[in-house]
Structures are given as structure tokens and as C-alpha cells.
Amino acid sequence: MTKFGEGLELLRTKLLEMSSLVEMNILRSIRAVVDQDRVAANEVIENEGRINAIELEIDALAIELLALHQPMATSLRFIVAALKINTDLERMGDLALNIAKSALALIDTPAAPAVVDIPYIAGLVQTMVRKSIDSFVAQDPDLAREVVASDDAVDELRTACYKTLTACMADDRANIKPALSLLTVVRTLERLADHATNIAEDVVFYVQGIDVRHAKSATRQM
């Protein structure tokens, strides 16, 4: 294998390591909310530093490959996609951290209102995250497109949860603090879905050379 090939393989390996850590933190943050698991929340907080460190390693490696080898075609698209996916993964790590902090707030708040189905929306988001990563590993644009198509369902759930929690706060002021924490969790889950969608779009670009960003909005305007 050439030095360039070794560099590409190392970049792929680092991205997989990053995605594994981020996915695990997302799972732990959701478990912290659903099961009121303080240990899981603290594990998310402790792992944040490692995610940030790998982000810097991936950026440095990708820039080195671009500078030294001036890649073209598929290799160039892979490196560009890797840089973008790396950014999305790091932001997903930040969002998992936010969920963990909200979980700690909910644990410390008595009688949090159980009026929204966090496990259900979390399950949809987790599926999107897993599929986006799998589509990258398998270089599967069809699986990536499934992720893009799933984003609307999460958006609709976010809107429904917002209305439910707003009504809950209006009914009883004692619900305001826990409901606000749940609103943060729901909004953060929706943002995780957005980043999973970004990754899926980057996979389509990397594999097929097709930019599918904004395709849905363009279709709606026709």
C-alpha cells in the first residue's frame, strides 16, 4: 500500500473511532434521561475530552493528505467528506453532553412531568445516527438517503412535544423547570437528527459525487 493509501486508511479508522465514541455517548445520554442514570450522565461528561482530541487528529491528518498528495476524484471527495463528517460528529458529541447535563437537572428535580415519549423520539434519532454511520462504513448511498428521508418525522415529533410541554407548563407552574429540561432534551435530539442527516448527505456526495443538500426544499418550491 502506498503512503497515501495508508493515510486514507488511517483517516477512515480515526473516523470510525470518533463515530463509535460519539454514538456511545449519545446512548449513554439518553439512558441518563430515561433511567435517571447519574453514572451514565457523568460518563458522557468524562468522555468529551477524548472526542475533542480525536477531532483535532482527524483535521490534522486530512489537511496533511490534501497538502502532500493533492488527491483527485473519489479520494478527494472522501477527504472533503471526512472533514465535514468530523465536524458533525464533534457537534453531536457536544449535543450528547447537553443531554447528559439536562438528565442531571431532571434527576435533581422532583416529579418531572412524563407527558412526552422521550424513548420513542430518541429511538428514531438513534436509528438515524446508526444508519448514517453504517452508510459511511459500507459506502451505501441508498442507506444514506433513508436517513435523509427520516428527518421530517423527527421534526414533526419535536413540534408535537413542544406543544405538549408548553401546555404542561401553562397548566401548573411547578412543571416549568422539569418541562424546560425536557424541552432542551427534545430540541437537542432533533439537532442530533440534523447532524445525522448532514453525514448521510456527505456519504452520498463521497460515493456518488452528488450534492443532495437542500433537495427537499427545492422540490417543495416547484
Buried (B, 14 or more C-beta within 10 A) or exposed (E): EEEBEEBBEBBBEBBEBBBEBBBBBBBBBBBBBBEBBBEBBBBBBEBBEBBEEBBEBBBEBBEEBBEEBEBEEEBBBBBBBBBBBBBBBBBBBBBBBBBBBBBBBBBEBEEBBEBBEBBEBBEBBBBBBBBBBBBBEEBBBEBBBBBBEBBEEBEEBBEBBBEBBEEBBEEEEEBBBBBBBBBBBBBBBBBBBBBBBBBBBBBBBBBEEEEBBEBBEEEEEE
